[in-house]
Amino acid sequence: MTSRKRSGSGSKRPKEKVVYIYELIFRGEDPTNSNSNPEFWNEFFLLQPNVESLEAELLKQTNEQLMAIRGNINELFTRCIEILSSDHPKRVYNSLQTLCALIYAIFKKSSSGTESGFDIINTMVGFSEAEEKMKKLVHHCNEFLVSDTEDCPRDMCLKLLLVLVTGTDNVSQNVLLEYIMINSIFESFVRILSDPPLRALHGHDIVILLTLLVNYRKYEAPNPYIVQLSILADELALNGYGQVISSSLIEFCRQYTQNLAEAQSSSWFSSLSNIVGNMFVSDEGCDKVQQIRANNALLLALYEAVHLNRNFIPTLAHSQAESSAPPSPSNTLNASQPVPDLATAPIIDVTQLPTNLLVAVFQYCSIVMQDHKNESSTINLKLCFLILTCISEDQYANSMMHDVNLTFKVLIHRAQMRHRKLPGERISKSQPLAATLLDLLVEFIVSHLMKKFPMELYLLCVGIIHRVLCYQKRCRVRLVYPWKELWAALIGLLKFLVGQEQNLVKKCNIFHLAIQIVNIFNLFITYGDTFLATTNSYDELYYELNREEKVFSEIHAMVLRYTTIPDCEYKDDVLKLLQSLVNILAIIKHFQIKIKEWLDLQNISTPSEDQILEVVRKNYDLTLKLQDSLDQYERYAEKPKHAAFFTSMVREVVTDTRKNIYYAIKEAHAAPQANYYLTPQ
């Protein structure tokens, strides 16, 4: 028996009825009092769940205690699923919230590491009924996701799915996901992504769920979500998928641009480096590591779409015509700050904001690459470069980026450095996206020549440039671009490698990177007539090679030195680099002789650039060696080279998502209802 007590000012606050029932369940007692109340569970699910109390009750149990009360836990899980058939919205909502808390707590208990032998499926639902119960649960989730009713608990249903999917840090070790593989929810995701109002509310959660499901045992077994995403041809759904990602990245860029405008108008900031160092810090002390990591999930979603589905590529250039998702607290630069007063806020030029997904990615990359010292920025930027690698290999994406009728003005943020002065106008002229991509990659090359040399990022960056040039050569596309800027950046990179040789060669294979750079020059030399826009470009190329002849001579001397070292671990690449330098050295030698002869004839000691260019134009009578495979590259493959990177990336996304979603569950409230307080006699 129980009796109600009033909570007086001096008395202890009595327990909520739902907490009292939790205690009975986890003591192994029958909460229904031997079925004396046939309406017990209907009444129970009218009570507002206390998520924290349910979690605390389960976590304080030992493994032995949990096994002893497993029947009660199975019963609670079963009753939660049964009540999902109810036509009472409050009961359904409370059931979903209870399932969220129960599943979260069971996963947390299993990962605590305090005791071994913990079994999630048996503890939660029991082996014998697991398949049937999980099938029913997924069936109800599908019904809620595509329901047309106004009081459909779609939001809590998605939270439940997120709790399920993020149960273990390593998503491939999550045993419950086998049931979601067998009982697909992919079509329901497609329905929501195709519906603008629903996508605005739930698109972010859908895209994250789909991304994590795609990564379940992707290297070990067939994954139906990989197959379904790779063949998805629904244009509305693919556009919706892209809209979710672009909205988030555009919001990030908008906030950065606003912060930049505020900082530049304030005397508190003396340089752009201060802005970059402080832009990711919120009032609550959320550091820049977390702010950068917050974008990993949707960037990973973009990668999966670009990598798996060629039908997704056309969405990259679709204009951003709607807001697909409200700004997520975990995905904004200053989530804790109040909405600014529009009357006093800095005016943001809307032309500085991205207009489509690809433009958003370019601008986003330019922001992230300014943070040199942060490991999270490096990881984030690597993911961006892998996305750009996939895009640069795609024929349709390249044709779109090189289309002279498809031009955009893009704001590329540039780091402030001592050896250069930034232009006042930071927005590029209206140009094809391929030109902007090259601008972005050139900016990376010149701004990351530092002691902690990011070799992997440079290899990816140079690889993207090579792929773009291979497309231009193959399709005879003559992109109007200031190639001298690219050549100068690449020569500067070679100069850095030579200057830092002693330090770098102990840590990485600088010869492999040097081969990639030299072969880009060889591509221009051998096939430039097929893609350079003007004949003057050829003259300028030969002029630059001769102007920087010292760099190539030093590279050659360095390579010759390493050919004499018997135990050099990079011997193969050293020999390849030596061979790839042949034509460049021949060009330099030929024109150095011609220039000297002309200078002696004209009796001039300091010729102008125009005079040297004139000598170049008149002396193309040299024979070069034909080099094979300059327009060939190794196609991108995720496995095995990048498998460990993506496993680590998915783990970060899982842990961050789990933390954010469970906080949202605890904050969720059902419709107003009566409060019942009971204490046992």
Buried (B, 14 or more C-beta within 10 A) or exposed (E): EEEEEEEEEEEEEBBBBBBBBBBBBBBBEBBBEEEEEEEBBBEBBBBBBBBEBBBBBBEEBEBEBBBEBBEBBBBBBBBBBBBBEEEBBBBBBBBBBBBBBBBBBBBBBBBEEEEEEBBBBBBBBBEEBBBEBBBBBBBBBBBBBBBEEEEBBBBBBBBBBBBBBBBBBEBBEBEBBBBBBEBBBBEBBBBBBBBBEBBBBBBBBBBBBBBBBBBBBBEEEEBBBBEBBBEBEBEBBBBBBBBBBBBBBBBBBBBBBBBBBBBEEEEEBEEBBEBBBEBBBBEEEBEBBBBBBBBBBBBBBBBBBBBBBBBBBBBBBBEBEEEBBEBBEBBBBBBEEEEEEEEEEBEBEEEBBBBBBBBBBBBBBBBBBBBBEBEBBBBBBBBBBBBBBBBBBBEEBBBBBBBEEEBBBBBBBBBBEEEEEEEEEBEBEEBBBBBBBBBBBBBBBBBBBEEEBBBBBBBBBBBBBBBBBBBBBBEEBBBEBBBEBBBBBBBBBBBBBBEBBEEBBEEBBBBBBBBBBBBBBBBBBBBBEBBBEEEEBBBBBBBBBBBBBEBBBBBBEBBEEBEEEEEBEBBEBBBBBBBBBBBBBBBBEBBEEBBEEBBEEEEEEEBEEEBBBBBBBEBEEEEBEEBEEBBEBEEBEBEEEBEEBBBEBBBBBBEBBBEBBBEBBBEBEBEEEEEBBBEEE
